[in-house]
Amino acid sequence: MIHEKYYELQRQVDELTSRKNKKTSFYNGIYDRYEYPVLTREMIPITWKYDICKETNPFFMERLGVNATFNSGAIYLNGKYYLVARVEGNDRKSFFAVAESDNGIDGFKFWDYPILLPDTCKEETNVYDMRLTQHEDGYIYGVFCSESKDTTVNDLSAATAAAGIVRTKDLKNWERLDNLTTLRSPQQRNVVLHPEFVDGKYAFYTRPMDDFIETGSGGGVGFGLSDSIEHAVIDEEKMTSLRKYHTITEAKNGAGAVPIKTEKGWIHIAHGVRNTAAGLRYVIYAFATDLKDPSKVIAEPSGMLIGPRESERIGDVSNVVFTNGAIVNEKNEVFIYYASSDTRLHVATTTIDRLIDYVFNTPKDPGRSVECVAQRCDLIKKNLELLGK
């Protein structure tokens, strides 16, 4: 017998997933924000958390709770918007789950089951933050963080990070490939597969790291080529978007969504981290690389693109926004999916034309306060002259 509480809770889920989203009053001319998150833990199917049988769960207790639903890969297929979200259980283990929507801003509903990856990496403890690349070789690739315990030290919190790789053609059947090997970097996180071959090879954006948390000698977002995808090995990593002192990328930075191809260059939507008295602050920024040489940065607008605002600042890991998924549809509309404070998932919408304008016409950070003020004064002077002042 199904417990009567199931129907009550299911109605609440249905109300959330059918709720219409709307743009907020926020304005900067670059993108629009929305009133509601597109995914939250309250939207997780009841059947994933509860035993709904009244005999075996008479008090209708949550048996397998969910703590958060956030960092999501994204892809557009056959007119529908798909997210492969990171779902974190109350046990701290993360897993991946597919949610789909007809319009990309609301109505996201999870499929009946989460993704059960092939168990080929026995030392792996946790998986998270999948980037989805629709590659020109015909496959959809998922590149994610594969976390294992660091057994070289006597520290229960010590971990090692690698880039796991899977591929699919339907988001249902997944083939696990070898983890990425980077010969000069002991650990990798935030790795993104480029959607096209470069010099006939598979191209990856990497984030070289000396250990699980610290980038150490890693200077920013890397770029490397591999002959194979089934056994991906990168011999050498070039640096693309560099970390810089007293900027939003001072502590570390990493690739986010799969780069977007435009007529002027590849537009990257990445994350930058700086340290504050309240801890690490994550924001989202953008840059562009050359169409023929995706390792070469050709535009770097100053500062952040998206930062946590108001309630977005509150959650499991406060003061954080993070992206690992964006979609461009046939109308050249852009949907940037970003999580706030490791808790919930939002969307910001823009267009290819607006992104190009922002990335290529926003001034670069000159690096010093006095020069930044002079830059701003030039803008003010131009505006005042137009106003006849």
Protein Blocks (a to p, Z undefined) as FASTA:
>chain_A
ZZfklmmmmmmmmmmmmpccdddfbdehlaccdfbdfbdfklpcfklmbccbfklmmnop
afbdcfbdcddddddeehiacdddddddfkopacddddddfkopgoiacdfbdcddddfb
lkbmbdchiacdddfkopacdddddddddfkbccfkbccddddddddfkomaccdddddd
dfkbmbdchiacdfbdeehiacddddddfblmlnolanbjcddddfbfklgcdfbdcdfb
dcdehiaklmpccdfbdcdddfkbccdddddddddfkbpcdddddddddfklmmbcfbdc
ehjfbdcehjlmgcjbghiacdfbdcddfkopacddddehhlbccdddddfklmmmmmmm
gccdehiaklmmmmmmmmmmmmmmmnoZZ
